[in-house]
Amino acid sequence: MRVVVVAGPDPGHAFPAVALCLRLRGAGDDPVLLTGTRWVDRVRAEGLQCHELPGLLVEDGDDDSDAGARLHARAARMSTALLPLLRELGAELVVSDALTACGGLAAERAGLPWVELSPHPLYLPSRGLPPVGSGLERGAGLGGRARDAVLRTFTARSLRQGAEHRRVARASVGMAALDPGPTARMVATLPALEVHRPDWPERTHVVGPLLWDPATVDLALPTGTDPLVLVSASTAVGGTLGVLDAALAGLDGVRVVSTHLAGAGAPVDLPPWAVAGPGRQGPLLAQARVTVCGGGHGILAKTLLAGVPTVLVPGGGDQWELSCRAERQGSALVVRPLSPGALAAAVRRVLAEPSFAVAARAAAGSLRDLADPVQVCRGALR
């Protein structure tokens, strides 16, 4: 099965696409990844076929301040550039990241089945939930349901505008206004981070986290026997800055290891109980007692799979929603606003109270009754 996987360059979306390609190849299929140039050489080092996704560069006249134009109008334009490449690559199936809408549009234009990949919980609106992004738990009782209904009316206008942007974008490349949607959806999260909804979409499958780490080296740990705290800098636009500085200023009696992507630069003048660099996170999580991060889905899922609790300092995007879900699940504490004292107090509490680690291990244990992403793809092709 020749599968073309389309994902933008943001690590939170590119990395799950790489992981999916590795799963497909391991099952005997033939994947090709299209993504940002930043990752092409590193992905090829994994033995995968990888090419630049055409049309990513901003053109004159693009309005990046308009989310609808950015998500839909540019996607329609990119789908035109992508069409001949799909034919050249001999695509039988397209997997398109949820934010990289050009993949699905190009597949539809080429008459190919396509699967949408959500590299996080399902963020489609629901008639039974408060708006995604609010961080709120589903309302209980008459009052809670009324609150959620009122909040949904506040976001309804934005949803209608988004649908109109998509209709206009489709028409601009000669497509029917009615969007049939993907053949199937894959939701790449832990069930512990998903929420029940009464209108779960058909052909939508939770497949578990798809994780890939571009780092190839291991960091040397600080010497000593104090608890190890992993600090992971946010890779998301709008992530909270200064988390490592706050950790170094507020923490004592622990060892700190901080990871960041290659080329991001490392802090200077670290104390002897801290190290930082572009190292693999898996071996560190095997020894860490707590992780401090922004709440992006990749590091949060990776940490929970290791049974490690978290202290979350959410920034923009979906980090607030994910952080609130993890805190309600019991495996995390949220710190907002950030200060060295607040961060240190949260870390000390997570280290002192076993319930956080117990909840993290329970989240790791929620990986049951998952769909196989390879079989979801094969089923969509059939």
Summary of the structure (lengths in Angstrom):
residues: 382
radius of gyration: 21.2
end to end distance: 10.7
largest distance: 64.5
contacts: 1308
relative contact order: 0.13
helix: 41%
strand: 15%
